[in-house]
């Protein structure tokens, strides 16, 4: 125990306002946040109970240097390459649209810690197994006799996020003088935001609740809608206001070679009630600018329903964009098809306003294989209840020179943090862990590795066999944290060649959070790991992966947010009483967009790295695929012709239900029922006379329910 205590020691910041007898080591070290809203003002009070200091010696140009990690659990970091790595607590705060703002900051009594050499940030570390990384240490900066950061609060924005007008507020409870090795902490910080109507504001349409994805409120300190009412500010509305959203929700852009596959997918989505249209790339024009213009025009229409776009074709069939000047080289990306504008600089963060995905296939046969896999996943989910409890987490305990028992990366610790939440929710999460040190002792943050985690570490061949078996068995999710390449995962090894051994009727969704496994621009016939697993039966009906090298610390944050989007509670909400919600409908594109929106919350000081992650992570497959979270419920549905009506009866009518009525390949009616009994006048669906028996189809879909189709 003495060794553990020496490696990681708790330090109090002695804040005012804590309850009498409060013990941070018992009740938690995470910030305590209070938000008050009044006319034209938002008051935010932050209490930081304390932090951890842990030893972290590093080799710097042949010299062993004794640094210290400064860490507050569940708080992000200010991380500029080679400069001191310090905690930074970030969250979004909403203000009304068309408003100006200014803010003031009040710091509590400082507390000083002497002779602390703070560890520098390693922002150039990637999860590329081929990378040779030089330790990042800005000697010139560490010789400066000045406080870093100069301000304890940074406010950026506003950003538009899912109908919110959002400021991003980062509060840094420390300032550091590197020359004097003095760390100054603040247990109390208060931010006051004053909001006033803009002198020149453009009128806008109100946010429609039908378009609310719900999950983004987890990242806000004040998530409740209608902020203008609480602050007493009149909204500027442009009349007349469209009463309801219009247009398709899902747009499939296809290459002409793949038209039949695109139309088959579109019909299936419409049968499920998701309003879907298709358009040929030849009609739009196959250049990056033409595609952007087309998508942005349709998405920018007032109260447009469009929230998802699928590019159906490989990169030489539907253009992808090359962005030069990234931290790890040029990026191939579809990201800016999903944004209202392009980034104007390497530090400009443009958040998405719709979800984008790509099915990178070249032949109609390949396209049909992927579409059939998507339809199987959504239409005929497994009946085995155990399938909906199974997950597998794969990761690597990396302890390179010197092998001192302490992890160099957060791979296993990140997945263990997520696993704790999943097990609490009743999931059976199998560990597939490997290590290059037979005696792992400490995680990256200095906390000891539990014995049950040590016992779960296996040799490389066993781990690969476990992953093959898990995929063949079918898992709700398989998540990976470690290095990767176009050919697959490095540790545990799981490559394209291993996929040939998998035959399964049960699908698996992959969160492949590493480098390059989603590199969809390889010259044919070569394909990436993600492309191969997308097309295999029993593989992934869709997945999330990176097209280029990716930053290791941002990957840890990304995978946590991916799980939080589906099973809320992986990430903490603030204030502590704020409810946490999963993303509406569990669609994969929304899940990825939420995770990307979390990155600026968890990381500050390196916008270039965050922008890089925005660009390289993609949905390989269908952005609208709805992830199963539990064994879906079956609804009984009956439909009969009674006189001049079509009578439809449901055994129950859950929220989000949609009924569609079809005659052959034509959708006659789309209904969002509010009761279990629906009567549809035949004259309204324009069938005169009523067609022969068993020709009209009635389809039913609701979130977390099985798709049902009957013929009348």
Secondary structure, 3 states (H helix, E strand, C coil): CHHHHHHEEEEECCCCCCCCCCCHHHHCCCCEEEEEEECCEEEEEEECCEEEEEEEEEEECCEEEEEEEEECCCCEEECCECCECEEEEEEEEECCCCEEEEEEEEECCEEEECCCCECEECCCCECECCCCCCCCCCHHHHCCCCEECCCCEEEEEEEEECCEEEEEEEECCEEEECCCCEEEEECEEEEEEEEEECCCCCCECCCCHHHCCCHHHHHECCCCCCHHHHCCCCCCECCCCCCCCECCCEEEEECHHHHHHHHHHHHHHHHCCCCEEEEEHHHHCCCHHHHHHHHHHHHHCCCECCCEEEEECCCCCCCCEEEEEECCEEEEECHHHCECCCCCCCCCCCCECCEEEEECCCCHHHHHHHHHHHHHHHHCCCCCHHHHHEEEEEEEECCCCCCCCECCCCHHHHHHHHHHHHHHCCCEEEEEEEECCCCCCECCCCCECCHHHHHHECCHHHHHHHHHHHHHHCCCEEEEECCEECCEECCCCEEHHHHCCCCCCCCCEEEEECCCCCCCCCCCCCCCHHHHHHHCCCCCCCEEEECCCCEHHHHHHHHHHHHHHHCCCCCCCCCCCCCCCCCHHHEHHHHHHHHHHHHHHHEECCHHHHHHHHHHEEEECCCCCECCCCCCECCCEEEEEECCEEEEEECCCCCCCEEEEEECCEEEEEECCCCCEEEEEHHHHCCCCCCCCCCEEEEEECCCECCEEEEC
